[in-house]
Amino acid sequence: MGGQFKVLIVGAGLSGLAIAHGLKKNGIDYVVFDKESSPRDRNWGVTIAWSHPFLEQLLPAELFDRLSECQPDPELDSKQAKCEGVMVRDGATGDMIVSPQFPGIRRLNIQKTRNNWSKDINVKFGKAVTNIEVTPDGVTAHFHDGTTESGSVLVGADGGGSWVRQWLLADQATPQLMPYVFLNFPMSFTAEQAVKMDKMMHPIVDVGVHPKSMYIGIFLLDKPDLHNPETWIFYILATWPKTETPNEENTDMVAELRRRVEDWADPFKSAVQWIPEDVKAKAVPFRIWRPPSSGWNNHNGKVTLAGDAAHNRGQGANNAFRDSERFVNAMLKVKSGEMSLKEAVSDYDADVVARGRQEVEISRIQTEAFHDHAKFLESPVVKMGIKPSTSVTNGDSGQKA
Ligand SMILES: Cc1cc2nc3c(=O)[nH]c(=O)nc-3n(C[C@H](O)[C@H](O)[C@H](O)COP(=O)(O)OP(=O)(O)OC[C@H]3O[C@@H](n4cnc5c(N)ncnc54)[C@H](O)[C@@H]3O)c2cc1C
């Protein structure tokens, strides 16, 4: 391999930034590109459980120690608050069905996390990759503005609609559209309602499954001012089977959600009833993508995928960090001469593909179970709780635990 070893990372989401920190920590040259002009506005929360050890390995100690700053509520310590788990309720009664526990579990607000992690690393925003050229020496990324950048290996960490995946797999890269109406939107309440909701709901994850084949989750997104509850931002995720009604994706769905929540219990019923009149919510396509069992052609280890680009849905953030840790370890093996680039990336790919296939399939089954109340007790979250579908011991083969 001619020149200095360098990693091109496409995408400054959680997986791309975690890879960048891990490489920087280990003295491996890298650069991150993102098509957005700055960390983007879209915001949601993710649950971090079994990926904490990977983050500790990848992030500089001072950033890892400040993870609570990225939480929706920076003051929440799940252990102290005795809420080290998630809550799944019967939506009709509000009673707990199951509450899987995981020590140290926390939520991260994606926007705060990306803002914090984008500092002090080499990220070039406003660069959309539009072509990839594999050369005898490495790989060159071409961007929409006509610029190029060359490196030894390129990792596509460019999210669920990954361009790099499309480049690698063409038609096989197309996600599957799930047959559900999917709403995901933020809102603030009055100060009084916000305080009530904060007390009523589980602070990590509070979701309800309803006998009438419907799912609602109420989550905290941010507390910009801890002392002014009217500034707190919550968000609702709601899904139900698609009907023949056309244009669900072009219609404001808040009225429909209000109509559907009549026979729900709290906290879901109040959350929906308290949505301010000016809030609008459009349904978005509910897509999943499972890598093919044959994986992808990694061009002798020069092009691969991580995070949602490699497997979309299925404990997304935990798996993204698992990928990031595995990818950085693969690069360390190349750096030390223990493995060739082709061997190290092929090993990495084998883990990502096997684990990704399993996690996405579990997620698909879980999504169906959220809409099939009678069978819910047989579903993965009840049977498995919060854990990865494969062993996560560092350096293992990723086989089923
Ligand atoms: C509404 C919602 C709720 C979720 N809830 C959870 C949850 O509760 N728990 C959980 O574990 N996971 C959850 N996830 C999934 C989780 O957010 C992702 O798995 C995780 O953020 C990893 O993302 P990523 O870094 O792989 O991709 P992303 O965060 O999507 O980042 C991809 C980046 O690539 C950039 N990009 C895209 N195309 C290009 C291009 N051509 N050139 C350059 N840059 C490009 C994008 O701008 C973006 O910044 C949720 C996701 C959504 C959408």
The ligand as a Gaussian input file, in Angstrom:
#p B3LYP/6-31G(d) Opt

LIG

0 1
 C      -36.691000       8.072000      14.898000
 C      -35.588000       7.138000      15.247000
 C      -35.570000       6.560000      16.511000
 C      -34.546000       5.695000      16.856000
 N      -34.560000       5.143000      18.111000
 C      -33.551000       4.331000      18.477000
 C      -33.500000       3.762000      19.797000
 O      -34.371000       3.997000      20.644000
 N      -32.457000       2.963000      20.107000
 C      -31.452000       2.699000      19.225000
 O      -30.504000       1.972000      19.550000
 N      -31.464000       3.198000      17.975000
 C      -32.485000       3.992000      17.580000
 N      -32.501000       4.518000      16.323000
 C      -31.414000       4.172000      15.387000
 C      -30.169000       4.961000      15.699000
 O      -30.463000       6.339000      15.721000
 C      -29.070000       4.660000      14.685000
 O      -28.881000       3.263000      14.654000
 C      -27.769000       5.321000      15.079000
 O      -27.990000       6.719000      15.153000
 C      -26.587000       5.010000      14.167000
 O      -26.639000       5.811000      13.066000
 P      -25.491000       5.954000      11.994000
 O      -24.345000       6.748000      12.495000
 O      -25.167000       4.618000      11.432000
 O      -26.305000       6.772000      10.905000
 P      -26.940000       8.284000      10.971000
 O      -27.069000       8.704000      12.375000
 O      -28.126000       8.208000      10.118000
 O      -25.791000       9.110000      10.309000
 C      -25.514000       9.036000       8.942000
 C      -24.815000      10.304000       8.509000
 O      -24.392000      10.141000       7.157000
 C      -24.612000      11.346000       6.435000
 N      -24.735000      11.006000       5.011000
 C      -25.746000      10.364000       4.399000
 N      -25.492000      10.224000       3.080000
 C      -24.297000      10.806000       2.853000
 C      -23.494000      10.996000       1.693000
 N      -23.866000      10.562000       0.472000
 N      -22.307000      11.637000       1.815000
 C      -21.904000      12.102000       3.025000
 N      -22.631000      11.955000       4.156000
 C      -23.800000      11.303000       4.079000
 C      -25.889000      11.905000       7.057000
 O      -25.977000      13.300000       6.862000
 C      -25.718000      11.539000       8.531000
 O      -25.110000      12.559000       9.270000
 C      -33.509000       5.380000      15.925000
 C      -33.525000       5.976000      14.659000
 C      -34.555000       6.841000      14.315000
 C      -34.543000       7.466000      12.938000

